[in-house]
Structure formats: structure tokens, C-alpha cells
Amino acid sequence: MLEPDNDSGASVRTTARCESPKEKAVKETATDSHPLSDLAYDWITLIQNKAQALMAYDQYIKDAEQAKSPECAAYFRKVHDADKAQLAEAKQHLIAVLQGKMGAG
């Protein structure tokens, strides 16, 4: 529920129920400058970077194949697969952080 803050005129979030750890991890309040913890933000940024890298590797593989360099294409696939596995693991870490199961919050 949003209610006006008499001092600033801005709306603030109020609640009358208990919050889960996940809700606490992402809750916005009038005093929070960021609704995500630094740790959650770091995981999101890492996931974004890995996802972008995977798209770039797809192009690198195509380029290597067009250049008739199977060795280069194989290496790019190797790097792609390693980053894809790391991306899957990073998503699990982010879920745990958002659920309050990992990191101080």
C-alpha cells in the first residue's frame, strides 16, 4: 500500500503483514536509494554480461566457420559452453540471494 509522506509529498510503501526474506531483499522503502542489494545487483550484472557474451560467441563461431577455420570455431564453442554453464550457475546464485538464502540481507 502506498501512502503520501507528509514531509516530502512522495509516496512510501507501507505494509501490515510479515514479509518473507525474498520480499525483504527487494523491498523499496523511503530510505532505500536502491531496491536491490549490491550482491543481487552484481549477480544481475554478471548474468547480463554472460548472456551478451553468449550472443557474441555465436557470431564468432559463424565467422570462424565462414573463414574455414574449424579449430577457431571449436575453441569459440568451448568458451561458449563454459560461459553457458557459468550462466546457469549464476542464475541459481541470484535466486538464492533474492530469496534471502545467500548473503546478508
ROSE-4610 file (N, C-alpha, C; in Angstrom, 1 decimal, always signed):
// ROSE-4610
residu = [M/M/M/L/L/L/E/E/E/P/P/P/D/D/D/N/N/N/D/D/D/S/S/S/G/G/G/A/A/A/S/S/S/V/V/V/R/R/R/T/T/T/T/T/T/A/A/A/R/R/R/C/C/C/E/E/E/S/S/S/P/P/P/K/K/K/E/E/E/K/K/K/A/A/A/V/V/V/K/K/K/E/E/E/T/T/T/A/A/A/T/T/T/D/D/D/S/S/S/H/H/H/P/P/P/L/L/L/S/S/S/D/D/D/L/L/L/A/A/A/Y/Y/Y/D/D/D/W/W/W/I/I/I/T/T/T/L/L/L/I/I/I/Q/Q/Q/N/N/N/K/K/K/A/A/A/Q/Q/Q/A/A/A/L/L/L/M/M/M/A/A/A/Y/Y/Y/D/D/D/Q/Q/Q/Y/Y/Y/I/I/I/K/K/K/D/D/D/A/A/A/E/E/E/Q/Q/Q/A/A/A/K/K/K/S/S/S/P/P/P/E/E/E/C/C/C/A/A/A/A/A/A/Y/Y/Y/F/F/F/R/R/R/K/K/K/V/V/V/H/H/H/D/D/D/A/A/A/D/D/D/K/K/K/A/A/A/Q/Q/Q/L/L/L/A/A/A/E/E/E/A/A/A/K/K/K/Q/Q/Q/H/H/H/L/L/L/I/I/I/A/A/A/V/V/V/L/L/L/Q/Q/Q/G/G/G/K/K/K/M/M/M/G/G/G/A/A/A/G/G/G]
num = [1/1/1/2/2/2/3/3/3/4/4/4/5/5/5/6/6/6/7/7/7/8/8/8/9/9/9/10/10/10/11/11/11/12/12/12/13/13/13/14/14/14/15/15/15/16/16/16/17/17/17/18/18/18/19/19/19/20/20/20/21/21/21/22/22/22/23/23/23/24/24/24/25/25/25/26/26/26/27/27/27/28/28/28/29/29/29/30/30/30/31/31/31/32/32/32/33/33/33/34/34/34/35/35/35/36/36/36/37/37/37/38/38/38/39/39/39/40/40/40/41/41/41/42/42/42/43/43/43/44/44/44/45/45/45/46/46/46/47/47/47/48/48/48/49/49/49/50/50/50/51/51/51/52/52/52/53/53/53/54/54/54/55/55/55/56/56/56/57/57/57/58/58/58/59/59/59/60/60/60/61/61/61/62/62/62/63/63/63/64/64/64/65/65/65/66/66/66/67/67/67/68/68/68/69/69/69/70/70/70/71/71/71/72/72/72/73/73/73/74/74/74/75/75/75/76/76/76/77/77/77/78/78/78/79/79/79/80/80/80/81/81/81/82/82/82/83/83/83/84/84/84/85/85/85/86/86/86/87/87/87/88/88/88/89/89/89/90/90/90/91/91/91/92/92/92/93/93/93/94/94/94/95/95/95/96/96/96/97/97/97/98/98/98/99/99/99/100/100/100/101/101/101/102/102/102/103/103/103/104/104/104/105/105/105]
x = [+0.8/+0.0/+0.9/+0.6/+1.4/+0.6/+1.3/+0.6/+1.5/+1.0/+1.8/+2.6/+3.9/+4.8/+4.5/+4.1/+3.8/+4.9/+6.2/+7.3/+7.7/+7.8/+8.3/+7.2/+6.0/+5.0/+5.1/+6.2/+6.4/+5.7/+5.3/+4.7/+5.7/+5.2/+6.1/+5.3/+6.0/+5.3/+5.1/+3.9/+3.6/+3.0/+3.2/+2.6/+2.2/+1.2/+0.7/+0.9/+1.7/+1.8/+3.3/+3.6/+5.0/+5.5/+6.8/+7.4/+8.3/+8.4/+9.3/+10.7/+11.7/+13.1/+13.2/+12.5/+12.6/+12.1/+10.9/+10.3/+11.2/+11.9/+12.8/+14.0/+14.5/+15.6/+15.4/+14.1/+13.8/+12.9/+12.5/+11.6/+12.1/+11.3/+11.6/+11.1/+11.8/+11.4/+11.8/+11.3/+11.6/+13.1/+13.8/+15.2/+16.1/+15.6/+16.5/+16.7/+18.0/+18.2/+18.2/+18.4/+18.3/+17.5/+16.5/+15.7/+16.4/+17.6/+18.3/+19.6/+20.0/+21.3/+22.4/+23.6/+24.7/+25.0/+24.9/+25.1/+24.2/+22.9/+21.9/+22.2/+22.5/+22.9/+24.1/+25.1/+26.3/+25.9/+25.1/+24.7/+23.9/+23.0/+22.3/+23.2/+24.2/+25.1/+25.9/+26.4/+27.2/+26.3/+25.1/+24.2/+24.0/+23.8/+23.6/+24.9/+26.0/+27.3/+27.5/+27.2/+27.4/+26.4/+25.2/+24.2/+24.6/+25.2/+25.7/+26.9/+27.7/+28.9/+28.5/+27.4/+27.0/+26.5/+25.8/+25.4/+26.6/+27.6/+28.8/+29.5/+29.6/+30.3/+29.6/+28.3/+27.6/+28.0/+28.2/+28.8/+30.2/+31.0/+32.4/+32.5/+31.6/+31.6/+31.2/+30.2/+29.8/+31.0/+31.7/+32.8/+33.9/+34.2/+35.3/+34.9/+33.6/+33.1/+33.2/+32.9/+33.0/+34.4/+35.3/+36.7/+37.4/+36.5/+37.0/+38.1/+37.8/+38.8/+38.0/+38.0/+37.3/+37.9/+39.2/+39.9/+39.4/+39.3/+38.8/+37.3/+36.5/+35.1/+35.0/+35.8/+35.8/+36.2/+37.2/+37.5/+36.4/+35.8/+34.7/+33.5/+33.3/+32.2/+32.6/+33.9/+34.3/+34.1/+34.4/+34.2/+32.8/+32.0/+30.5/+29.9/+30.3/+29.7/+30.1/+31.4/+31.8/+31.0/+30.8/+30.0/+28.6/+28.0/+26.6/+26.4/+27.4/+27.3/+27.4/+28.3/+28.5/+27.3/+26.6/+25.4/+24.3/+24.2/+23.2/+23.4/+24.7/+25.0/+24.8/+25.1/+24.9/+23.4/+22.5/+21.1/+20.7/+21.2/+20.9/+21.3/+22.5/+23.0/+22.1/+21.7/+20.8/+19.5/+19.0/+17.7/+17.9/+19.0/+19.2/+19.4/+20.1/+20.2/+18.9/+18.1/+16.8/+15.8/+16.0/+15.2/+15.7/+16.8/+17.4/+18.1/+18.4/+19.2/+20.7/+21.1/+22.6/+22.8/+23.9/+24.2/+23.5/+24.1/+23.4/+22.4/+21.3/+20.3/+19.4]
y = [-1.2/+0.0/+1.2/+2.2/+3.4/+4.5/+5.3/+6.4/+7.6/+8.8/+10.0/+10.3/+10.7/+11.1/+12.5/+12.9/+14.3/+15.2/+14.8/+15.6/+16.0/+15.0/+15.2/+15.2/+14.7/+14.6/+13.3/+12.6/+11.4/+10.2/+9.2/+8.1/+7.1/+6.5/+5.5/+4.2/+3.1/+1.8/+1.4/+1.1/+0.6/-0.8/-1.6/-2.9/-3.3/-4.1/-4.5/-6.0/-6.7/-8.1/-8.4/-9.7/-10.1/-10.3/-10.0/-10.1/-11.3/-12.0/-13.1/-12.6/-13.4/-13.0/-12.4/-13.0/-12.5/-11.1/-10.9/-9.6/-8.5/-8.9/-8.0/-7.7/-8.7/-8.5/-7.5/-7.4/-6.5/-5.3/-5.2/-4.2/-2.8/-1.9/-0.5/+0.2/+1.1/+2.0/+3.4/+4.3/+5.7/+6.0/+5.2/+5.5/+4.7/+3.7/+2.9/+3.6/+3.9/+4.5/+3.5/+2.2/+1.1/+0.0/-0.5/-1.6/-3.0/-3.1/-4.3/-4.2/-5.3/-5.2/-5.2/-4.8/-4.7/-6.1/-7.1/-8.5/-9.0/-8.7/-9.0/-8.3/-7.0/-6.2/-6.8/-7.2/-7.8/-9.1/-10.0/-11.2/-10.9/-9.9/-9.5/-9.0/-8.2/-7.6/-8.7/-9.7/-10.8/-11.6/-11.9/-12.6/-11.9/-10.6/-9.8/-9.9/-9.8/-9.8/-11.2/-12.3/-13.6/-13.8/-13.3/-13.5/-12.8/-11.6/-10.8/-11.5/-12.1/-12.8/-14.0/-14.7/-15.9/-15.5/-14.4/-13.9/-13.6/-12.9/-12.6/-13.9/-14.9/-16.1/-16.8/-16.7/-17.3/-16.7/-15.4/-14.7/-15.1/-15.2/-15.6/-17.0/-17.9/-19.3/-19.2/-18.4/-18.2/-17.7/-16.7/-16.1/-17.1/-17.9/-18.9/-19.9/-20.3/-21.3/-20.7/-19.5/-18.8/-18.7/-18.5/-18.4/-19.8/-20.8/-22.2/-22.6/-22.2/-22.4/-23.2/-24.6/-25.4/-25.3/-25.1/-25.0/-23.8/-22.7/-21.5/-21.7/-22.2/-22.4/-23.4/-24.4/-25.3/-24.6/-23.7/-23.0/-22.1/-21.3/-20.5/-21.3/-22.5/-23.3/-23.7/-24.0/-24.4/-23.3/-22.0/-20.9/-20.6/-20.8/-20.6/-21.5/-22.8/-23.8/-23.6/-23.1/-22.8/-21.7/-20.6/-19.4/-19.8/-20.7/-21.1/-21.8/-22.7/-23.4/-22.4/-21.4/-20.5/-19.6/-19.3/-18.5/-19.3/-20.6/-21.4/-21.4/-21.5/-21.5/-20.1/-19.0/-17.7/-17.4/-17.9/-17.8/-18.4/-19.5/-20.2/-19.4/-18.8/-17.9/-16.7/-16.1/-14.9/-15.3/-16.4/-16.8/-17.0/-17.6/-17.8/-16.4/-15.5/-14.1/-13.4/-13.5/-12.8/-13.5/-14.8/-15.5/-15.3/-14.6/-14.4/-15.6/-16.6/-17.8/-17.7/-16.6/-16.4/-14.9/-14.6/-13.2/-12.6/-11.6/-10.9/-10.0/-9.9/-9.1/-8.5]
z = [+0.0/+0.0/+0.0/-0.9/-0.9/-0.2/+0.6/+1.3/+1.1/+1.0/+0.9/+2.2/+2.0/+3.1/+3.3/+4.5/+4.8/+4.6/+4.9/+4.8/+3.4/+2.5/+1.2/+0.1/+0.4/-0.6/-1.5/-1.3/-2.1/-1.4/-2.2/-1.7/-1.1/+0.0/+0.7/+0.8/+0.7/+0.8/+2.3/+2.6/+4.0/+3.9/+4.9/+4.9/+6.3/+6.4/+7.7/+7.9/+7.1/+7.2/+7.3/+7.7/+7.8/+6.4/+6.2/+4.9/+4.9/+3.7/+3.6/+3.3/+3.5/+3.2/+1.8/+0.8/-0.5/-0.6/+0.0/+0.0/+0.6/+1.7/+2.4/+1.5/+0.7/-0.2/-1.3/-1.7/-2.8/-2.5/-1.2/-0.8/-1.0/-1.4/-1.5/-0.3/+0.3/+1.4/+1.0/+1.8/+1.5/+1.8/+2.6/+2.9/+2.0/+1.3/+0.4/-0.9/-1.2/-2.5/-3.7/-3.4/-4.4/-3.8/-4.6/-4.0/-4.0/-4.7/-4.7/-3.9/-3.3/-2.6/-3.6/-3.2/-4.1/-4.6/-3.7/-4.2/-5.2/-5.1/-6.1/-7.4/-7.3/-8.5/-9.2/-8.4/-9.0/-9.8/-9.2/-9.9/-11.2/-11.1/-12.3/-13.4/-13.0/-14.0/-14.6/-13.8/-14.3/-15.3/-14.9/-15.8/-17.1/-17.1/-18.3/-19.2/-18.6/-19.3/-19.9/-19.2/-19.7/-20.9/-20.8/-21.8/-23.1/-22.9/-24.1/-24.7/-23.9/-24.4/-25.2/-24.7/-25.5/-26.9/-27.0/-28.3/-29.2/-28.6/-29.4/-29.8/-28.9/-29.3/-30.5/-30.5/-31.7/-33.0/-33.0/-34.2/-34.5/-33.4/-33.6/-34.2/-33.8/-34.4/-35.9/-36.2/-37.6/-38.4/-37.9/-38.6/-38.8/-37.8/-37.9/-39.0/-39.0/-40.0/-41.4/-41.5/-42.9/-43.3/-42.3/-42.6/-42.8/-42.7/-42.9/-41.9/-40.6/-39.5/-38.4/-38.6/-37.6/-36.2/-36.2/-34.9/-34.1/-34.8/-34.1/-33.7/-34.6/-34.3/-33.1/-33.0/-31.9/-30.6/-30.6/-29.4/-29.0/-29.9/-29.6/-29.0/-29.5/-28.9/-27.5/-27.3/-25.9/-24.9/-25.3/-24.5/-24.3/-25.3/-25.3/-24.3/-24.3/-23.5/-22.0/-21.8/-20.4/-19.8/-20.6/-20.2/-20.0/-20.8/-20.7/-19.4/-19.0/-17.7/-16.5/-16.7/-15.6/-15.5/-16.6/-16.6/-15.8/-16.1/-15.3/-13.8/-13.5/-12.0/-11.4/-12.2/-11.7/-11.4/-12.3/-12.1/-10.8/-10.4/-9.2/-8.0/-8.1/-7.0/-6.8/-8.0/-7.9/-7.2/-7.6/-6.9/-5.4/-5.0/-3.6/-2.9/-3.5/-2.9/-2.8/-3.8/-3.8/-2.8/-2.6/-1.6/-0.1/+0.0/+1.3/+1.9/+1.0/+1.4/+1.3/+0.7/+0.5/+0.7/+1.4/+1.6/+2.8/+3.3/+4.5/+3.9/+4.5/+4.0/+4.9]
